[in-house]
Amino acid sequence: MRGVFVTGTDTDVGKTLVSAWLAQHWQADYWKPIQTGAGLGTDFDAIARLAPSARVRPSAVVLSAPLSPHEAARRE
């Protein structure tokens, strides 16, 4: 199984947009293992809208606070 890991060191740097393009272009699965800021909408929603041919898999962990995963988990 091949995979691509998209990462960025800040918010709003284009990770979701790049991931959507890759998933659409390759007709691939998209999976974000940990989703934070779920109360603000999710990457799941954005990827489904931007990459309709992608197979979007649900996140394993969903946290409400729009913080880094370790801080959001600590607060919940």
N, C-alpha and C positions, 0 to 999 in steps of 0.2 A: 504494500500500500504506500503510495506516495502522498506527500502532503506539503503544504506551504504554511508557514507561521508568519502572520503579519503582526508587526509590533511597532509601537511608537512611544516616545518618551514623554508625551504630553497629551492633553485633550485637544480636540479640534485640529488634529494634524492630518486627517484624511484616512485613517485606518479603515473605517466603515466603507467609505467610497472605494478605496482600493480593493477591499475584500469583495464588495459587490461586483466590481468589474471582473475580478478574477473568477468568481463563482459563476457569473453569467457567461463569460468568454469560454470557460472550460466546461460549462454545464456540470458543475461540481457541487459537492456537499459544502455547506457552511456550518461551522460549529464554533460558538464562543463559549468556552467552558465555564467562565464566571461572568455573569452580567450584574453590574452595579447600576444604581440610579434607575431602577425599574419603574419607579413612580413617574419618571419623565418620558416614558416611551423606551423601547428597547431597540438594540441593533437588529434583533429578529424582525421587527416591523420594517425597519429601513431596508434591510437586505431583501426581504420578500417583495417590497415595492420596487427597488432598483434592479433586482436580478430575478425576474419571474421564472427563469428556467433553473435556478439553483434549488437544491434540496436543502432547506433550512432545518437544522436539527436543534431541538431545545437545549438551552443551557443546563448544565448539571447543577449549578448553584445560581440562584437569583437573589440579590440583596437590594433592599429599597434605597439605601443612602447613596447619593452620587459621589462616592469617595473611592479611594483605592480599595481593592478587594480586602486587604488585610484590615484596614480601618473600618470599612463597612461591616465586616464580619464581627469585629470586636464590639461595635456598637449594637449589633443585633444579638 
